[in-house]
Amino acid sequence: MTVRYIASSKLPTEWGEFAIHGFEEIDTGKEHVALTMGDVGDGEPVLGRIHSECLTGDALFSLRCDCGHQLHRALKRIAEEGRGVLLYLRQEGRGIGLSNKIKAYKLQDEGADTVEANEKLGFGADMRDYSMLEVMLEHLGIKQMRLMTNNPVKVKALQDVGVDVVDRVPLNTGENPHNAKYLQTKVGKLGHLFDLND
């Protein structure tokens, strides 16, 4: 995958002022961003999160998942430390896209879990690709990370692009009656490390 850096600017938020850095996949035109606060290129481990786009959770406040809650919690933690990075990847629906995600939701309404729904649509349980992180993190000068995640796959993804994950920081938030089955599936079928009812 060929990825290029586009530009950076200030991004004031309710948690504080971040810098937003734009990147583009040359072959697909897909755009990704990194939000940073403080000096992340000083060689010290950086508190960070890899967050895949979830329009329904991040922007429309869906309770079917925990994505929006995780995004907000991660930005708040970075702001509290005054230093960190959030890598926001445009990989809606674990990589199947928004329209297919809505189709998967319909199958879940009919009783399928999130993995079964993806498979019924002809997709794998998780179609995400993290190879763009290599260019993004190299550009930002990040070599070590304290990764906020419940997903061991993301730890391996960083290791695969040469970033040392010195700590995995649990991100347990957003549990509610509407996403109980979803979270149980993430733990039982996708190997997420989520302490339910924590």
C-alpha positions as CSV (number, residue, x, y, z in Angstrom):
1,M,0.0,0.0,0.0
2,T,1.4,3.4,-1.0
3,V,0.4,6.2,1.4
4,R,1.3,9.9,1.3
5,Y,1.2,12.6,3.8
6,I,-1.1,15.5,2.8
7,A,-1.1,18.4,5.3
8,S,-1.5,19.2,9.0
9,S,-3.4,21.9,10.9
10,K,-4.7,22.8,14.3
11,L,-7.9,21.1,15.5
12,P,-9.5,22.5,18.7
13,T,-11.8,20.1,20.4
14,E,-13.8,20.0,23.7
15,W,-10.9,18.1,25.2
16,G,-8.2,20.6,24.0
17,E,-6.2,21.5,20.9
18,F,-4.9,18.7,18.8
19,A,-3.0,18.8,15.5
20,I,-4.7,16.9,12.7
21,H,-2.5,15.2,10.0
22,G,-4.0,14.0,6.7
23,F,-2.8,10.9,4.8
24,E,-4.1,9.4,1.6
25,E,-3.8,5.9,0.0
26,I,-2.6,6.6,-3.5
27,D,-4.2,3.5,-5.1
28,T,-7.7,3.9,-3.5
29,G,-8.0,7.6,-2.6
30,K,-9.0,6.6,0.9
31,E,-8.1,9.2,3.5
32,H,-7.0,8.6,7.0
33,V,-6.0,11.1,9.8
34,A,-3.9,11.2,12.9
35,L,-4.7,13.5,15.8
36,T,-1.7,14.4,18.0
37,M,-1.2,16.4,21.1
38,G,2.2,17.4,22.5
39,D,5.6,16.2,21.2
40,V,5.0,12.6,20.0
41,G,8.3,12.3,18.1
42,D,10.7,12.6,21.1
43,G,11.4,8.9,21.3
44,E,9.4,8.3,24.5
45,P,6.4,5.9,24.4
46,V,3.3,7.6,23.2
47,L,-0.2,7.0,24.6
48,G,-2.3,6.1,21.5
49,R,-5.3,4.5,19.9
50,I,-6.0,3.0,16.5
51,H,-9.6,3.8,15.8
52,S,-11.5,2.5,12.8
53,E,-14.2,4.8,11.4
54,C,-17.7,4.0,12.8
55,L,-20.2,6.6,11.4
56,T,-23.0,5.1,13.4
57,G,-21.2,5.1,16.7
58,D,-18.8,8.0,16.3
59,A,-21.1,10.6,14.8
60,L,-24.7,9.2,15.2
61,F,-24.3,8.1,18.8
62,S,-25.4,4.5,18.2
63,L,-25.7,2.2,21.2
64,R,-25.2,-0.9,19.1
65,C,-21.5,-0.7,19.6
66,D,-18.9,0.8,21.9
67,C,-17.0,2.7,19.2
68,G,-18.1,6.3,20.0
69,H,-17.5,5.8,23.7
70,Q,-14.0,4.5,23.0
71,L,-13.2,7.4,20.7
72,H,-14.3,9.9,23.3
73,R,-12.5,8.2,26.1
74,A,-9.3,7.9,24.1
75,L,-9.3,11.6,23.2
76,K,-10.0,12.5,26.8
77,R,-7.2,10.4,28.1
78,I,-4.7,11.9,25.6
79,A,-5.8,15.4,26.6
80,E,-5.4,14.5,30.3
81,E,-1.8,13.4,29.7
82,G,-1.2,16.3,27.3
83,R,0.5,14.0,24.8
84,G,-0.6,11.3,22.5
85,V,-1.9,10.1,19.2
86,L,-5.2,8.9,17.8
87,L,-5.0,7.2,14.4
88,Y,-8.4,7.4,12.7
89,L,-8.6,4.9,9.9
90,R,-11.4,5.0,7.3
91,Q,-12.4,1.3,7.6
92,E,-16.1,1.4,8.3
93,G,-17.7,-1.8,9.5
94,R,-14.4,-3.6,10.1
95,G,-13.6,-2.9,6.5
96,I,-16.8,-3.9,4.7
97,G,-18.1,-0.3,4.2
98,L,-21.2,1.6,5.4
99,S,-23.8,0.1,3.1
100,N,-22.7,-3.5,3.9
101,K,-22.6,-2.6,7.6
102,I,-26.3,-1.6,7.4
103,K,-27.0,-4.9,5.7
104,A,-25.2,-6.7,8.5
105,Y,-27.2,-4.7,11.1
106,K,-30.4,-6.0,9.5
107,L,-29.1,-9.6,9.8
108,Q,-28.3,-8.9,13.4
109,D,-31.8,-7.6,13.9
110,E,-32.9,-11.1,12.7
111,G,-30.7,-12.9,15.2
112,A,-27.2,-13.2,13.7
113,D,-24.2,-11.9,15.8
114,T,-21.7,-9.5,14.2
115,V,-19.4,-12.2,12.9
116,E,-22.2,-14.3,11.5
117,A,-23.7,-11.3,9.8
118,N,-20.4,-10.4,8.0
119,E,-20.0,-14.1,7.0
120,K,-23.5,-14.3,5.6
121,L,-22.7,-11.3,3.4
122,G,-19.6,-13.1,2.1
123,F,-17.0,-11.2,4.2
124,G,-14.5,-12.3,6.8
125,A,-15.1,-11.5,10.4
126,D,-12.7,-8.6,10.2
127,M,-11.5,-7.2,6.9
128,R,-9.4,-4.3,8.2
129,D,-5.8,-3.6,6.9
130,Y,-3.4,-1.8,9.1
131,S,-0.4,-1.4,6.7
132,M,-1.0,2.3,6.3
133,L,0.1,2.8,9.9
134,E,3.7,2.3,8.9
135,V,3.9,5.5,6.9
136,M,1.7,7.5,9.3
137,L,3.7,6.6,12.4
138,E,7.0,7.0,10.6
139,H,5.9,10.5,9.5
140,L,5.0,11.3,13.1
141,G,8.3,9.9,14.5
142,I,6.5,7.4,16.8
143,K,8.5,4.3,17.6
144,Q,6.9,3.1,20.9
145,M,3.3,3.2,22.0
146,R,1.1,2.6,25.0
147,L,-1.8,1.3,23.1
148,M,-5.4,1.9,24.2
149,T,-7.2,-1.2,23.0
150,N,-9.0,-4.3,23.9
151,N,-8.0,-6.0,20.6
152,P,-4.8,-8.0,20.5
153,V,-4.9,-7.8,16.6
154,K,-4.1,-4.1,16.9
155,V,-1.1,-4.8,19.2
156,K,0.3,-7.2,16.5
157,A,-0.5,-4.7,13.7
158,L,1.7,-2.1,15.4
159,Q,4.5,-4.7,16.0
160,D,4.3,-5.7,12.3
161,V,5.0,-2.1,11.2
162,G,8.0,-1.9,13.6
163,V,6.4,0.0,16.6
164,D,7.2,-1.4,20.0
165,V,4.0,-1.7,22.1
166,V,5.3,-1.2,25.6
167,D,1.9,-1.5,27.3
168,R,-1.7,-2.3,26.4
169,V,-4.1,0.0,28.1
170,P,-7.6,-1.4,28.5
171,L,-10.5,0.7,27.0
172,N,-13.6,-0.7,28.7
173,T,-16.4,1.7,28.2
174,G,-19.8,2.1,26.5
175,E,-21.4,-1.2,27.7
176,N,-25.2,-1.0,27.6
177,P,-28.2,-3.4,27.0
178,H,-28.2,-2.7,23.2
179,N,-24.6,-3.9,22.7
180,A,-24.4,-6.7,25.2
181,K,-24.4,-9.5,22.5
182,Y,-22.0,-7.4,20.3
183,L,-19.5,-7.1,23.1
184,Q,-19.9,-10.8,24.0
185,T,-19.1,-11.7,20.4
186,K,-16.0,-9.5,20.3
187,V,-14.8,-11.4,23.4
188,G,-15.9,-14.9,22.4
189,K,-15.2,-14.9,18.6
190,L,-12.7,-12.1,18.0
191,G,-10.5,-12.5,21.0
192,H,-11.0,-9.0,22.5
193,L,-9.9,-8.5,26.1
194,F,-13.0,-6.8,27.5
195,D,-13.9,-7.2,31.1
196,L,-17.7,-7.3,30.7
197,N,-19.6,-5.5,33.6
198,D,-16.3,-3.9,34.7
